Amino acid sequence: MFDIGNPVHWLIAVVAVASVVLLLRVFFSPQARERRRRERNHRRVVSKARRPMVSLAVKTQDEIETGRQKRSSIEGFHLAQEIGLLDQDLFILMREGTPPLQHRDQHHARKYHSYLWVFRKHDVRMLRKVQSSATPGK
């Protein structure tokens, strides 16, 4: 199979290993990686949606306002529904450490979490209509 004493086999093996190393070096070089990244970013975007899709991410946190609970997350959800956005995802983000205390006496539970809502809408015409009506002076 492979005769260790035959110099022709050694020469073929050395050439084969050298060519593999050179090809791998060219493929994994920083310039080649940059070129591949650029090619990936400039490819056409293929979407199955027939209409444009809008995504909106909103981070909310419930709070205490003048001694009463204010559910900002629920208010944000209802506002998004009013303009025709559908909730796609809800993430609950946990805070590390303790939240800052503003008062000496504690009357409500501490808020260690916040919400990240992801909304979507396929038709942007409704969203533009709502935005233009909310803009003062128009």
Stockholm file with secondary structure:
# STOCKHOLM 1.0

chainA/1-138         MFDIGNPVHWLIAVVAVASVVLLLRVFFSPQARERRRRERNHRRVVSKARRPMVSLAVKTQDEIETGRQKRSSIEGFHLAQEIGLLDQDLFILMREGTPPLQHRDQHHARKYHSYLWVFRKHDVRMLRKVQSSATPGK
#=GR chainA/1-138 SS CCCTTCHHHHHHHHHHHHHHHHHHHHHTSHHHHHHHHHHHHTSCCCCCCSSCCEEEEEEECCEEETTEEECHHHHHHHHHHHTTCEEEEEEEEECSSCCCCCSSSCCSCCCCEEEEEEEEESCHHHHHHHHHHHSTTC
#=GC SS_cons         CCCTTCHHHHHHHHHHHHHHHHHHHHHTSHHHHHHHHHHHHTSCCCCCCSSCCEEEEEEECCEEETTEEECHHHHHHHHHHHTTCEEEEEEEEECSSCCCCCSSSCCSCCCCEEEEEEEEESCHHHHHHHHHHHSTTC
//
